[in-house]
Amino acid sequence: MANNLSAGYARLTVNPPMGIPIAGYFIERRAEGILDDLEVVALAISSGEKKTILMTIDNCGITKEYLTPWREMIAKSTGVSADAIFIHSTHTHQGPLLDKNNPDPLIREYEDQLKTSIGKVAAQALDDLKPAKMGVGIGEAKNVAFIRRFRMKDGSVRTNPGVNNPDIVAPIGEVDERVNVLRFDREGGQSIVLVNFGNHPDVVGGNKISGDWVSLTRRFVEKSLDSACIFFNGAQGDVNHVNVHPKAGDFNDLFLDFDGCSRGYGHSRHIARVVTGAVMSVYDKVEWLDVDDIKYVQKIVDIPSNKADPKDLPLAHQYNDWHKAGRDDLIPYEAMMLTTVVAESARMVRLENAPDTFPMLFSAVAIGDVALFGIPGEPFTGVGRAIKEAEGWKLVLPCCNTNAKEGYFPMIDSYLEGGYEARSSNFKAGVAEKIIEIGLEILSELKK
């Protein structure tokens, strides 16, 4: 097989206006400073007449109401098929809120800014296309991602039950510490590194803008390897940075935040260094692959909605009303359990008059024997593990919050066990298993 590949790269800073609401928690926060720049980054790939644009935005998650017209805009201006435009939100909890139902003029201002920027960066990445070769490697980032769902002594299951909670029995699930690496060496241009690793960028806390450990990883990789970098977050719905049993210096640069989780910008830096180390450990020893084709596909599938039992709605409305009124003190829970109950109540109210199913968009791009599978929300690690095992591929990269943001996709057992993710999910039990089925079908189609 002959190599027929070109790659181009571009990025722009997309910091929001100060005072804009920050997304990520069930408390109001407004931006009052910048710790590190938010960016939109684009990697353009071509093989023959086919092109794809892989793009990331430092944001908690952007809905299809934004992304679908933005992808169509890019397709119209560049000639690249909308199906081949892959826009991923890194899921930082220190980025600006994007919500079409929120009348805040700062959100409207940022929408316009971001729309303009993604159009520019897509065009710039295409203009930067240069002949390239692609290599693949898999590193390992140890002890920076932890399962965040735990079985407790009373038999219950809790998400983020608190550091050193004596009632913790054991975590439920297994962390995937693999770091997927694609290296593009270009003729007459800087090398490009694509990194894929699954963990929540929910480390920093506070009211300052930050891309969290994801943006720091990009910067550290670029400084260490003199290569441009783009980062796609993986299956991270049930993992985060919180080590509930810290030892020795594990708690350095951390503080206990309002919800009982440990957070700190210094720890974000630590995660970035560990992930960067995983990239560096395989960078020089990637396996070079010939690429003679690019393929892409998207599929829309109806997924059942997770409507509440009617008997639970009165209390859900009460809790939801109290939360909106700023009276969380009336809700008889605290820390992460308060967040769980608030999120669950919001889900019940939100879906009360919703349809029985929601159309969900899945996307995939194949670069030779490497595939990126775009999942429009936050899948559990079990989804990522299963997708990575798709037959016939040298490497499969599961990517969360891609081309849409639809919420959590928990494994079926978690609906019986409980926890924040299942209790807040818009989708009925079985959604994760359905996504695995869809993903394997799509990846199989791409191999034909």
N, C-alpha and C positions, 0 to 999 in steps of 0.2 A: 504494500500500500504506500503510495506516494504522499508526501506532506504538502498540503495546500491550505495554509493557514496564515491569516494576518490578525494582528491585535492592536487596538488603540485604547488610550486611557485619557481621562479628563476628570477634573473635580473643581468644585466651587464652594466657597464658604456660604452658608445659609443661616447665619445667626438671626434670631428674631428680635423685634423691638422689645425693650424692657417694659415690664408690666404685663406682658402677655401671660395668660394662664399656662401652667406647666401640667402636662399629662402624667399619669402613672399611679396616682393614689386616689382614695376616696376622701381626700381633704383638699381644700383650695390652696393652691400655691401660685404665686406670680413671680416671674423672673425679675431678679434684682441684681444680676451680675452674670459674668461668663467665666467659667473655669477653663474651658477649652472649646475651640470652635466646632460648631456643627457643620457638616459637609454633605453635599450630594456628590457621589462618585459614580463614574460610568466606565464600564469595560465594553468596548465594541469588538466583536469577533466576526470575521468573514472567512468563507471558504468558497471559492468560485463565485457564483452570483448570489449566494445566500449570506445574509447578515443577521446578527442578533445584537441587541444592546442589553447588557446586564447592569442594573443600576441599584445603588443603595442610598438611602436617606436616613440620616440620624434623627429618628423620630420614634415615639413609642409604638405607633401603628397608624396607618392611613387607610381609610375605608375605600371601597370600590367606587363610591360616589365621587371621589376625587380622582382615583387612579385610572378608572376606565376612560374618562375623557382626556386625561393627560397622556395616556398611552396612544389614544387615537390622534391627538395633536402631534405627538412625536412621529407617528407613522406617516401622517400627512406631510410633515415638513422634511422628513428624511427618506421616505420611500421604503423604510423597513417595515415589514408586516407587524401589525399590532400584536399578533400572536407571538412574535419573537421579541417583544419588549417585556422585560422582566424587572419589575420595580419592587424592591425589598425595603422594608423598614427594620432598622437594627434593633428596635425595641428599647432604646434608652428611656429611663423614667425621669430624665432631666431635660426633655425636649418640649417644645411648645405644643399646646393642644390644638388639634385641627378638628373642628366640629361645625358642620353646616347649620346645625340647629342653635348654636350659640351666637347671639347677636353682637358679641364683643367686636368693636371695630379693629382692634389689634389683630384678631384672628383673620378678619377679611384682608388686612394689609399683608399678613404673612402668607396667606393663600396665594395672592398675586405674586409676591416675591418668589415663592417656591416654584410656582408654575413657570415663571420666566426662567428660573435657574435650571430646572430639569430640561427644558427645551434647549438651552444653550449647551449644557454639559453633554447631552446626547450628540448634538452636532459636532462638538469639539472632539469627542472620542472617535467618531467616524472619520473626521479629518486627520486624526492621528494614526490611522491604520498603517501598519508596517508589517512586512513578512516576519513570521515568527515560528517558533517551535514550542510545543507544550510538554511539560513534564509533570508527573504526579508523585505525591508522597503522603504518608500518614504519620504524623507525630503524635505526641501524647502530652496533655497538660494535666499534671497530677495535683490533686488536693486544692483545686480552686472552684470546682462545681460540686454541689452536694444535693442529694435528694432532699426536698423540703417537706415531704409528707411523712408523718410518723404515727406509728401505733402507740397509744398511750396505755398506762397501767389499768385504766378503767375500761379498756376495750375500744374506746373511741379512736377516731383518726383525726389528726389536726395538721393543718398546714402552718409552717413556721410557729411552732409551739413555744419558742423562746430559748435563749441561750442558757445552758446548764439547767434546764427544767428537769427536776428529779423524777417526773412522771413519764418521761420518754422511755419507751421500751426498745424500739428499733425503727429505722427508716423503711419505707415501703417502696421498693424499686431499686434500680441499679443505674449508676451514673455512667454515661458514655464519655470517656475522656479523650477520645480520638480527635485529632485536629487534621482536617483534610486540607491539603495544600496543592494548588495548581501554580506552576511557574511558567511564565511566558517570556522567553528570551527573544528579543526583536533585533532585526537588522537595522542599524543606524538609530536605535532608540533605546530608552531605558527599559530594563526588565520590569515585568508586572507580576505581582504575587496575589493570588486569590486565596483567602483563608476562610474556612468554614468550621465553626465550633459552636456547640449549643450550651448556652448558659444565660441566665437573666442579667441584663445590664440594669440592675436595681441596687447599685452599690453605694452611690454617692450620697443621696438624701439632700435635704435642704432646698433652698430656693434659687440656686444658681444653675445656669445652663451648662450642660456637659453631654458629650457623647458617651460618657462612662468608659469602662475598660475597652469597649470596642474601638472608639476613636483613638484612645491611647495605644492600642495594639497596632493600628495602622501606622501611627507615627513612629513607634518603636521599631517595627519591621522595616520601615523606610530608612530610618537612621542606621539600623544595624546592617542592612543588606544593600543599601543604595539602590533600592527597587521601589517602584510605585506599588501601592497596596489597596486592595478592595476587600471588604469583610462581609460575609453573609452569616448571620446567626442561624443556628440549627434548631433541632428539636429541644426546646427549653421550658416546656410548660410546667414540668414538675421538678425543676432544679433551679437552684440559685447559689449565691456565694456564702450563705450562712452556715458556718461550722458550729453546730449546737454544743459540741464538746471541745472547745479550744484548749490547747495545751501550750506551755512555754510561751513563745512569742506570737502565737496564732491571733491574738486579739490586738496586736499592735495596729495603730492607725484606725481603730474602730470605736464607735460609740453605740449605745443602745438607743434606737430611734423610737418614735411615738407608738409604733406597732409591735415593739418587742424585738425587731430585727436589728442586727448589728450592721452599721453602715459607716462609710468613711472614704474620702477621696484617695487617701493614701493606699487603702486596700484595693481600690480600682486600679491604681498604678501597679500594685503587686500582681493582680490577675493578668494585666497586660504584659508584664514582664515574663510570666510563666508561659502564656500562650505564644509570645514572641520566641521564647526559647524552644518551644515545640516546633515552630516553623523553621527556625535556624537549624534544628537537629536533623532535618531532612532536606533542606534546601539544596545542598551540594550533591545529594545522592538521589534526586528524583529520577524516576523512570521516564525516559523520553518516549513519547507516543506520536506516531504519524497521524495526522488528521486530514481526511479528504472529503469531509462532509459536515454540514450542520443541519440539524433537524429540530423542529419545535412543534409543540401541540398544546392546545388548551381544551379543557372539557368542563362543562357546567353540569353539576349533579344536584338534584334536590335532596336535602338532608332534613329529617324530621326535627321540629322545634320542641324545646323542653318546656312545655307549658306547665303551669302550677295546677295542683289540685284546687278546685274552687274553694274548698274549706280553708285553705291556707292564705287566700288572697286578702281578707280583712286585716290580718296582722301584718302582712307584707306592705299593704298600703300605709298602715300606721307607721311602721319603721321607716318607710321611704319618705313619708311626709316629714317626720321628725328630722331625718338626715338632711333633707333639703332646707329645712328651717334652721339648720345649725344646732340642733338639739340632740346630738348623739348621746348626751348625758342621760337621756330618758330611755335609751336602749340598754337593757341589762346585760351588756357584755363589754369586754375591754380588749385592748391590743388587737392581735390578729383575728380573734373570734369576733370582735366588733366589725372589722373589715369584712369578714366572711358573711355575717348576717346582713350587713348593709348591701353587699354585692348580690346576695341571694334575693333579698327583697326587691332590689332594683330589677333583677332579671324577671321575677314573677310579674311585677307591674308592667314591665316593658313588653312582655309576651302575652299579656292578658287578651288582647284583641289582635294578635299577630296571626299570620297564616300558619297552617299546620306544617308546612315545609318552607325551607329557604333555599334558593338557588346558590350553589357554591362553586367558585371558579378555581380550577386546578391548572397549573402551568408546568411545562417541562421544556428544557432546552438540552439538546445533546451536542457536544463538541467531540466528534469522533466517538471514542469508547468511554467518555466521561459524560455524566448527566447531572443536571441540576433540577430537582423537583421542588416546585414552589407550592407551599401549603398556605392557605389564606387565613392564618391564625396561629395559635400557640399549641402545637402538638406535644404530647408527653414523649419522653425519651423512647418508650416502646415503639412508637410510630417511626421515629428516626432509625432505630435499629433494624426494624423490619424492612424499611425502604432501602437501606444500605445493602441488604442481602439480595436485591433484585438480580436475577440471573443474567449473565452475558455482559456485564459492565466491568470495566477496570476500576471505576470509582463512581459512587452515587453520592451527591451532596443534597441532603434535605435542607430546605430553607424556609424558615417560618415567616409569617406576615408578608407574603409575597403576592402582589397584585390585588390585595384586599386585606382587611383585618376583621375577622369574624369572632374572635374570642378564643376560649380554651377548647381543646379537643382531648379530653381525658380518656384513659383506658376504661373499659367497661366495669372492671372491679371497683374502681374508685367511686362509682355512683352508689354502690352499696355501702362502701366504707365511709364515705363522707369526705369533707375537706373543702377548702375554698374553691378549687378549680371546678369540681363537679357541681357544687351547689350554685355556682355563678354561671355555668355554661349555658349558652343559648340552645344547645343541641342535646337530644336524647342520648341515653346510654347506647353505645354501639357506634358512635360517630368516629372514634379513633380507628376501630377495626374496619369501618367502611373506607376511611381514608387510605389505610394500608392496601385494601383491595383495589381501590381506584388507582393508587400510585403504581402498584405492580402492573396493572393493566396498561396504563399509559406508558410505562417504561418498556413493557413488552412490545407495544405498538411501535415505539421509536426504534426498536432493534430490527424491525422488518425492512 
